[in-house]
């Protein structure tokens, strides 16, 4: 049986975001805008559980654009298409001979349906969380010297020893005009989008802190900037952690 999770990747929603006028002439948002945010779910195939995270945003040209991560497979930003039916939503992925058909609940809190590929199929429920307020950007006092150099930008994946198991940690590092922003996911704990309050690189060294978790990381990258070997400390307890560039 093919692994169905291989089809659950990125889709683009082709839908207009026109504003609708109510009886009083006031404008209110199209219900489709309620889909903006993150959708998280998992499905079980055999003995393995797969986690999916769908990120839906509004593009500049008035379209809803979505990307889907499959942290279980360390896959991010892979494409598909989406179709709207009366009372239903469908995904078509020609390159993978795969499809999805389901529904969004009336309160826009869940997306339920079946993904299929060939003779294999699995039911999945994605739970919606509305977008959080934009975190305060990390502003550099020296605009020409960013907090994190370009070779550290991107997605990094590591495994943190917790008791007798390994917990995956995914570090996302992005840069905008105002500075560098970062967040952390813990797919094995169904936790995503943890805001990193400060992150700085200096030569091969990278450090970041997450006060909300009482945690920090210090590590050193190799010459190719493909791995960062360091220590993740939480509640005063240090643990080894190696990040690999995705």
Helices and strands as residue ranges (DSSP letters): G 4-7, E 12-16, E 20-21, E 27-28, G 31-35, E 37-45, E 48-58, E 63-70, G 71-73, E 75-76, E 81-85, E 88-93, G 94-96, E 98-104, E 110-117, E 120-129, G 150-152, E 154-162, E 165-176, E 179-186, G 187-189, E 191-196, E 198-202, E 205-210, G 211-213, E 215-221, E 227-234, E 237-245
